[in-house]
Amino acid sequence: MDRRSFVKATGAVAASAIGAPALVGFAQQTVTLKFHTFMAPTSNVWLTMHKAWMDKVEKDSGGRIKFEGYPAMQLGGTPPQLYDQARDGVADIVWTLPGNNAGRFPRVEVFELPFMMNNAEATSKAYWEYVQTVAADEFKDVQVIALHVHGPGMFHMKEKLIRSAGDLKGTKVRGPTRQITKMLQLLGSTPVGMPLPQIPDALSKGVVEGCVIPWEVVPSVKVHELTKFHSEFAPEAGALYTTTFVMGMNRAKYSSLPPDLKAVIDRNSGMEASAFLGRTQQGNDPLGRKAATDRGNTIHTIGKAEADEFRRLVQPIYQEWIDDMNKRGFNGKQLFDTARALIEKHGKRA
């Protein structure tokens, strides 16, 4: 072996020896991620969805991914700021409503239109596939982990039972997102948009007379204590509405993970993670309903005939959304038809 070859060979061995401990250390790297959301630490969402997801990731990583959980906005800020907190690295992972930022994520609003969803698991799968195929840049600022919806939304009122669409005239009702406040307005109500944590104070002070939320979240904001009348839709009548959610991760944090830990996040992301969140959230609806019945509150079921009047009154919202998408440079009709087809497709499997 000539001198030049010897130097190359010994140099390679030395580099390998020096690099080996570094590679071992890299492979065994432990990462702590900050998870931030507005949900209360006692809520079903936090306990059965967020913590369950974090626990699974920790287990799948062999304990090398750990979480610091911050429910109830404990890292500061307001619910509408959560998405940007993930984008900017204030938090590593957030769970939030796109609808908290009115009009910022317009293409996913199609899932919030009245009577679009069938069940939360199927609609969550449709939502994930829709974003991947026709709205891939909707959440471009973050690494998207999951996209899902909640179970059927319904009315909760302090003093007035809603039996038909006409009963909403002259009422003030909290709505969670832009499309749902438009729906309430078409039904004759005066909508008041606000994030979920503001509901108890708004009901107590008379800012609103009621709200629309799914059964599942009722106990976490004490709506069963602050209202007396609840109006749900019969299964054959369809679901009045749902709300979209996004679980997103800071892109730089995701990119900085070792390949094997990145793979753990990837395995706990996507359609199945979205389906799990949607299925679990709707699965908690009976607990919220029981909280209301245990207090002796009145629960009314709106049948198909009455629901048809709701459907008739909200018809303009569909074309309005399509026209809005067209003005933004998208094909509104194509987006609408795609969402409907995906909901039907996954609904047949759920």
C-alpha positions in Angstrom: 0.0 0.0 0.0 1.5 3.4 -1.0 1.6 6.2 1.5 -1.3 8.1 0.0 -3.6 5.0 0.2 -2.5 4.3 3.8 -3.3 7.9 4.8 -6.8 7.6 3.3 -7.4 4.2 4.9 -6.3 5.2 8.4 -8.2 8.5 8.0 -11.4 6.7 7.2 -10.9 4.3 10.2 -10.3 7.2 12.5 -13.3 9.2 11.1 -15.4 6.1 11.6 -14.2 5.6 15.2 -14.8 9.2 16.0 -18.2 9.3 14.3 -19.5 6.1 15.9 -20.2 7.5 19.3 -21.9 10.5 17.8 -24.1 8.3 15.6 -25.0 6.1 18.6 -25.9 9.3 20.6 -27.9 10.6 17.6 -29.9 7.4 17.4 -30.7 7.5 21.1 -31.6 11.1 21.2 -34.6 12.0 23.4 -36.9 14.8 22.4 -39.5 16.7 24.5 -42.4 18.3 22.6 -44.7 21.0 23.9 -48.4 20.3 23.1 -50.7 23.3 23.4 -54.5 23.7 23.1 -57.4 25.6 24.4 -59.3 22.6 25.8 -59.6 22.3 29.6 -57.5 19.7 31.3 -60.7 17.9 32.6 -62.3 17.8 29.1 -63.0 14.6 27.3 -61.0 15.9 24.3 -57.9 16.4 26.4 -58.2 13.1 28.4 -59.3 10.7 25.7 -57.9 12.3 22.5 -54.9 14.5 23.1 -53.4 12.5 26.0 -54.2 9.2 24.4 -52.4 10.3 21.2 -49.4 11.6 23.2 -49.2 8.4 25.2 -49.2 6.3 22.1 -46.4 8.4 20.5 -44.3 8.1 23.7 -44.9 4.3 23.8 -44.1 3.9 20.1 -40.9 5.9 20.5 -39.7 3.7 23.4 -39.9 6.7 25.6 -37.6 8.8 23.5 -40.4 11.3 22.6 -41.8 12.9 25.6 -44.5 15.6 25.9 -45.2 18.6 28.0 -48.9 19.1 27.9 -50.4 22.6 28.1 -54.2 22.6 28.0 -56.3 25.7 28.6 -53.9 28.0 26.8 -51.3 27.6 29.6 -48.5 28.7 27.2 -50.3 32.0 26.8 -52.1 33.7 24.0 -55.6 33.2 22.8 -57.3 30.3 20.9 -57.1 32.1 17.5 -53.3 32.4 17.9 -52.7 28.6 18.3 -52.0 27.9 14.6 -49.4 30.6 14.4 -47.9 29.4 17.7 -47.1 26.1 15.9 -45.9 27.9 12.8 -43.6 30.2 14.9 -42.4 27.5 17.4 -44.0 28.9 20.5 -45.5 25.4 20.8 -44.3 22.3 19.0 -47.7 20.8 18.4 -51.1 22.4 18.6 -54.7 21.3 18.3 -57.1 24.0 17.2 -60.1 25.1 15.0 -59.2 26.5 11.6 -62.5 28.4 12.0 -61.0 30.5 14.8 -59.3 32.4 12.0 -62.3 33.4 9.9 -61.7 33.0 6.2 -58.0 32.1 6.6 -58.5 28.4 5.6 -61.5 28.7 3.3 -61.3 25.4 1.4 -61.8 23.3 4.5 -64.9 25.2 5.4 -66.9 23.0 3.0 -67.0 20.4 5.8 -68.6 22.9 8.1 -71.5 23.6 5.8 -75.0 22.5 7.1 -76.0 18.9 6.7 -72.7 17.9 5.0 -71.3 15.3 7.5 -72.6 11.8 8.2 -70.5 10.6 11.2 -67.3 12.0 12.6 -65.0 9.0 11.7 -66.1 8.9 8.1 -66.1 12.7 7.7 -62.6 13.0 9.3 -61.3 10.5 6.8 -62.9 12.5 4.0 -61.4 15.7 5.4 -57.9 14.2 5.4 -58.2 12.9 1.9 -59.7 16.1 0.6 -56.8 18.2 2.0 -54.2 15.8 0.6 -55.7 15.7 -2.9 -57.3 19.2 -3.6 -56.1 21.5 -0.8 -52.5 20.4 0.0 -51.3 23.9 0.7 -54.2 24.9 3.0 -52.0 24.3 6.1 -48.6 24.8 4.5 -47.2 26.6 7.5 -47.2 23.5 9.7 -46.5 19.8 9.5 -50.1 18.4 9.5 -50.5 15.5 11.9 -54.3 15.0 11.8 -57.5 16.6 10.5 -60.9 15.7 11.9 -64.4 16.8 12.8 -66.6 16.3 15.8 -70.0 14.6 16.1 -73.3 16.3 15.1 -73.7 19.8 16.3 -77.0 20.9 18.0 -78.8 23.6 19.9 -78.4 24.4 23.7 -80.7 27.2 24.9 -81.2 28.9 28.3 -84.9 29.6 28.2 -86.3 28.6 24.8 -86.8 25.1 23.3 -85.9 24.8 19.6 -88.5 22.6 18.0 -88.4 24.1 14.5 -86.4 26.6 12.5 -88.9 29.3 13.2 -88.1 29.1 16.9 -84.7 30.6 16.3 -86.0 33.9 15.1 -84.9 36.7 17.3 -82.5 34.6 19.4 -78.8 35.3 20.0 -76.8 32.1 19.6 -73.1 31.5 19.7 -71.5 30.1 16.6 -68.0 28.6 16.4 -67.0 29.4 12.8 -67.7 31.7 9.9 -69.9 29.2 8.0 -71.9 28.2 11.1 -72.6 31.8 12.0 -73.9 32.3 8.4 -76.1 29.3 8.9 -77.5 30.7 12.1 -78.2 34.0 10.4 -80.1 32.3 7.6 -82.2 30.5 10.3 -83.3 33.9 11.7 -80.9 34.0 14.7 -78.4 36.8 15.5 -75.2 34.8 15.5 -72.3 35.7 17.9 -69.0 34.2 17.0 -66.6 33.3 19.8 -64.1 30.5 20.8 -65.4 27.7 23.0 -63.8 28.9 26.3 -65.8 32.1 26.1 -69.2 30.3 26.1 -69.8 30.0 29.9 -69.2 33.8 30.5 -71.3 34.7 27.5 -74.2 32.6 28.7 -73.9 33.8 32.3 -74.0 37.5 31.3 -76.7 37.1 28.7 -74.4 38.0 25.7 -76.0 34.9 24.1 -79.1 32.9 24.8 -77.7 29.7 23.6 -75.0 28.0 21.6 -74.4 25.3 19.1 -71.9 22.6 20.1 -71.9 18.8 20.0 -72.9 16.8 23.1 -69.4 15.8 23.8 -68.1 19.2 24.8 -71.0 20.2 27.0 -69.6 19.2 30.4 -66.2 21.0 29.7 -67.9 24.4 29.4 -70.7 23.6 31.8 -73.4 24.2 29.2 -75.6 21.5 30.9 -75.6 23.8 34.0 -76.1 27.1 32.1 -78.9 26.0 29.7 -82.1 24.0 30.2 -83.1 23.0 26.7 -81.3 20.9 24.2 -82.4 20.1 20.6 -80.7 17.3 18.7 -81.5 16.0 15.2 -82.7 12.5 14.7 -80.3 10.2 12.8 -82.5 10.1 9.8 -82.8 13.9 9.8 -79.1 14.3 9.2 -76.4 16.3 11.1 -77.0 20.1 11.4 -73.3 20.8 11.2 -69.8 19.9 12.3 -66.5 21.8 12.9 -63.1 21.1 11.5 -60.0 20.7 13.6 -56.3 20.5 12.8 -53.4 19.0 14.8 -50.3 20.6 13.4 -46.5 20.6 14.3 -43.8 23.2 13.9 -42.1 22.3 10.6 -38.6 23.1 11.9 -39.1 20.9 15.0 -40.4 18.0 12.8 -37.4 18.4 10.4 -35.0 18.4 13.3 -36.1 15.0 14.6 -33.8 11.9 14.0 -35.2 9.8 11.2 -36.5 7.1 13.5 -38.4 9.6 15.7 -39.7 11.3 12.6 -41.0 7.9 11.5 -42.8 7.6 14.8 -44.6 10.9 14.2 -45.4 9.8 10.7 -46.9 6.5 11.9 -49.2 8.5 14.3 -50.3 11.0 11.6 -52.6 10.8 8.6 -56.0 9.3 7.9 -56.0 6.7 10.7 -55.0 9.3 13.3 -57.7 11.6 11.9 -60.3 8.8 12.1 -59.3 8.0 15.7 -59.7 11.6 16.8 -63.1 11.9 15.1 -64.4 8.5 16.2 -63.3 9.2 19.8 -64.8 12.6 20.0 -68.2 11.5 18.7 -67.9 8.5 21.0 -67.9 10.8 23.9 -71.3 12.4 22.9 -73.3 10.1 25.2 -71.4 11.4 28.3 -72.3 14.9 27.4 -76.0 13.9 26.9 -76.0 12.1 30.2 -74.8 15.2 32.0 -77.9 17.1 30.7 -80.3 14.3 31.5 -78.9 13.9 35.0 -79.8 17.5 35.7 -83.3 17.0 34.4 -82.9 19.2 31.4 -85.3 19.0 28.5 -84.0 17.2 25.4 -86.0 17.5 22.1 -85.4 15.5 19.0 -85.9 17.3 15.7 -87.4 14.8 13.2 -86.9 14.6 9.4 -89.9 16.8 8.5 -88.8 19.7 10.7 -85.2 19.2 9.5 -86.3 19.6 5.9 -87.3 23.2 6.8 -83.9 23.8 8.2 -82.4 22.5 4.9 -84.6 24.7 2.8 -83.7 27.8 4.7 -79.9 27.2 4.6 -79.7 26.4 0.9 -78.2 29.8 -0.1 -75.1 29.0 2.0 -73.9 26.4 -0.5 -73.8 28.6 -3.5 -72.4 31.5 -1.5 -69.5 29.3 -0.5 -68.9 28.1 -4.0 -69.0 31.7 -5.3 -66.5 32.7 -2.6 -64.1 29.9 -3.7 -64.4 31.0 -7.3 -63.5 34.6 -6.3 -60.4 33.3 -4.5 -59.2 31.5 -7.7 -60.4 28.0 -6.9 -63.0 25.8 -8.6 -65.8 26.1 -6.0 -68.2 23.5 -7.5 -65.4 21.0 -7.9 -64.3 21.4 -4.3 -67.9 21.1 -3.1 -68.5 18.0 -5.1 -65.2 16.4 -4.1 -66.0 16.9 -0.4 -69.5 15.4 -0.8 -68.2 12.4 -2.7 -65.5 11.7 -0.2 -67.9 11.9 2.8 -70.2 9.5 1.0 -67.2 7.2 0.1 -65.9 6.9 3.6 -69.4 6.9 5.1 -70.1 3.6 3.4 -67.0 2.1 5.1 -67.4 3.6 8.6 
